[in-house]
Amino acid sequence: MNIVGSVAIYFVCWWMTLLAVLPIGVRTQGEEGEVVPGTVASAPVLPRIGRKILLTTILAFIPWSIGFAILEYDILSFSDFPYVP
């Protein structure tokens, strides 16, 4: 796998992980009881985006490294699957 392919696959893994990590631990303004004028009650109070981006970067490395090992070291290939016409 070349570097461009590796980065592209890591980006897909990172993005999917980010979408899974974003709602973790979020408290809305409605839940806190302090809605700031001009915002909706479902707006997050403290989203902690930096912490979530760091967690996403670490967690996305796991599926990427598994996929990289499978593709780079030929652990599993299409010839391993039986062909049924």
C-alpha positions as CSV (number, residue, x, y, z in Angstrom):
1,M,0.0,0.0,0.0
2,N,1.4,3.4,-0.9
3,I,1.5,6.4,1.3
4,V,-1.5,8.1,-0.4
5,G,-3.7,5.1,0.1
6,S,-2.6,4.7,3.7
7,V,-3.5,8.3,4.5
8,A,-6.8,8.0,2.6
9,I,-7.8,4.9,4.6
10,Y,-6.7,6.5,7.8
11,F,-8.8,9.5,7.1
12,V,-11.9,7.4,6.5
13,C,-11.2,5.5,9.8
14,W,-10.6,8.8,11.6
15,W,-13.8,10.4,10.3
16,M,-16.0,7.4,11.2
17,T,-14.4,7.2,14.7
18,L,-15.0,11.0,15.2
19,L,-18.7,10.5,14.4
20,A,-18.8,7.8,17.0
21,V,-16.9,9.8,19.7
22,L,-18.6,13.2,19.3
23,P,-21.7,12.4,21.4
24,I,-19.8,10.9,24.3
25,G,-20.2,12.9,27.5
26,V,-22.0,15.9,25.9
27,R,-24.4,17.8,28.2
28,T,-26.8,20.1,26.5
29,Q,-27.8,23.6,27.7
30,G,-31.3,22.3,28.2
31,E,-30.0,19.6,30.6
32,E,-28.0,22.1,32.5
33,G,-30.9,24.5,32.8
34,E,-29.0,27.5,31.5
35,V,-29.9,28.3,27.9
36,V,-27.9,31.2,26.4
37,P,-30.2,33.6,24.5
38,G,-29.9,33.2,20.8
39,T,-29.0,29.5,21.0
40,V,-31.1,26.3,21.0
41,A,-31.5,24.2,24.1
42,S,-29.8,21.3,22.4
43,A,-26.5,23.2,22.0
44,P,-23.6,21.6,24.0
45,V,-22.4,23.3,27.1
46,L,-18.8,22.1,27.1
47,P,-18.1,20.0,23.9
48,R,-14.3,19.4,24.7
49,I,-13.5,19.2,21.0
50,G,-9.7,19.1,21.5
51,R,-10.0,16.1,23.8
52,K,-12.3,14.3,21.4
53,I,-10.0,14.9,18.4
54,L,-7.1,13.5,20.4
55,L,-9.2,10.4,21.4
56,T,-10.4,10.0,17.8
57,T,-6.8,10.1,16.5
58,I,-5.7,7.4,19.0
59,L,-8.8,5.2,18.4
60,A,-8.7,5.5,14.6
61,F,-5.2,4.1,14.6
62,I,-6.5,0.7,15.8
63,P,-8.7,-0.3,12.8
64,W,-6.2,1.4,10.4
65,S,-3.3,-0.6,11.7
66,I,-5.3,-3.9,11.5
67,G,-6.3,-3.1,7.9
68,F,-2.7,-2.0,7.1
69,A,-1.3,-5.3,8.5
70,I,-3.8,-7.4,6.5
71,L,-3.1,-5.6,3.2
72,E,0.7,-5.1,3.6
73,Y,1.6,-8.6,4.9
74,D,-1.0,-10.6,2.9
75,I,-2.6,-12.0,6.0
76,L,-5.9,-12.3,4.1
77,S,-6.5,-12.2,0.4
78,F,-9.3,-12.7,-2.0
79,S,-8.0,-16.1,-2.9
80,D,-8.7,-17.3,0.7
81,F,-12.4,-17.1,0.0
82,P,-14.1,-19.9,-1.9
83,Y,-15.4,-18.9,-5.3
84,V,-19.0,-19.9,-6.1
85,P,-20.0,-19.1,-9.7
